[in-house]
Structures are given as structure tokens and as C-alpha cells.
Amino acid sequence: MGTGILHVEDCLASCFERKDRDDEKLVAYADRVGNGAVFKRLGFLAERRFGTTALVDTCQERLTQGNAKPDPALPCRRLMTRWRLFVPESWTPAASA
């Protein structure tokens, strides 16, 4: 849990830099939250910024129905169907090309 998606992304970056990184423990924590949007956000961020295939696959397996936003406070109009996540236009692959 975090105070916004950018804060969460920074925390995830710190987590991924650690030598004792434990993706299984991260997934277990996310399971305990009991909110499917957690896996949509985690999988999206892991794939977008960190390219961690095993974690991305695990998040994909846990996707729930419905769509979410990475951060309810952000204006998000573009649906990334792979993650069932509405994201800001600037976060789409076409915008960064």
C-alpha cells in the first residue's frame, strides 16, 4: 500500500534493487491485501519499468474481473486491456515512442 502510484513505483524500484529481493513474499503480501487491483497495478509496473517476467506472469494469473486505475486521483482514459487498468495517455507505449 502506498500514498499514490508514483510512490508505490519508487518503493518497488527500491525493492527490486535489493540483493535479498523476494518476489514470492511480495506476492504473498499482495494476496493478503485481498484486492484484485493490487495485482493489476503490480503487474503493470513490474512489466512497464522493471521487466520481471516471473512476477509479471504471477500477476497475470491473479487478475480479477473489472477495470481499475493505477491511482484513483489520476485522470485515466486509456484502457490497457492486458492489465485491465485505465492509465494516463502518457503511460501508453505509443506516447513514449
C-alpha positions in Angstrom: 0.0 0.0 0.0 1.2 3.5 -0.7 0.2 7.1 -0.9 0.0 7.2 -4.7 1.1 5.1 -7.7 4.3 7.2 -8.1 5.3 6.5 -4.5 4.5 2.8 -5.0 6.6 2.7 -8.1 9.6 4.3 -6.2 9.1 1.7 -3.4 9.0 -1.1 -5.9 12.2 0.2 -7.5 13.9 0.1 -4.2 12.6 -3.4 -3.5 13.9 -4.7 -6.9 17.4 -3.3 -6.2 17.8 -5.3 -3.1 20.0 -8.4 -3.1 17.6 -10.1 -0.8 14.6 -9.4 -3.1 11.8 -12.0 -2.6 9.1 -11.9 -5.3 7.2 -14.7 -3.6 7.0 -12.8 -0.4 5.8 -9.7 -2.3 3.1 -11.8 -4.0 2.1 -13.2 -0.6 1.7 -9.7 0.8 -0.4 -8.7 -2.2 -2.6 -11.8 -1.7 -3.2 -10.8 1.9 -4.4 -7.4 0.8 -7.4 -9.1 -0.8 -7.9 -6.6 -3.6 -7.5 -7.6 -7.2 -6.4 -4.1 -8.3 -3.1 -4.7 -6.4 -2.1 -7.4 -9.0 -3.2 -5.2 -11.9 -1.0 -2.3 -10.6 1.9 -4.5 -9.5 2.0 -6.5 -12.8 1.7 -3.3 -14.9 4.5 -1.6 -13.0 6.7 -4.7 -13.0 6.3 -5.1 -16.7 6.5 -1.4 -17.7 9.5 -0.4 -15.7 11.3 -3.5 -14.5 10.7 -6.3 -17.0 10.4 -9.0 -14.4 8.9 -11.9 -16.3 8.2 -14.3 -13.4 6.5 -11.6 -11.3 4.5 -10.4 -14.4 3.3 -13.9 -15.1 2.2 -14.4 -11.5 0.3 -11.1 -11.5 -1.4 -12.1 -14.8 -2.6 -15.4 -13.2 -4.2 -13.4 -10.4 -6.1 -10.8 -12.4 -9.7 -10.3 -11.4 -12.6 -9.1 -13.5 -13.3 -5.4 -13.9 -11.0 -2.5 -14.6 -9.1 -0.2 -12.2 -6.9 2.8 -12.2 -3.3 2.8 -11.0 -4.2 5.7 -8.8 -7.8 6.9 -8.3 -6.6 10.5 -8.2 -5.2 10.4 -11.8 -7.2 11.2 -14.9 -7.0 7.9 -16.8 -8.8 7.4 -20.1 -6.8 4.7 -21.9 -7.5 1.1 -21.0 -4.6 -1.3 -21.0 -6.6 -4.4 -21.6 -3.7 -6.7 -20.8 -3.9 -5.4 -17.2 -7.5 -4.2 -17.1 -6.1 -0.9 -16.0 -7.0 2.6 -17.1 -3.8 4.6 -17.4 -2.9 8.2 -18.3 -2.3 8.7 -22.0 1.3 9.5 -21.3 1.8 6.0 -19.9 0.9 4.1 -23.1 3.6 2.7 -25.4 2.6 5.0 -28.3 3.1 8.1 -26.1 6.6 7.1 -25.2 7.7 6.3 -28.8 
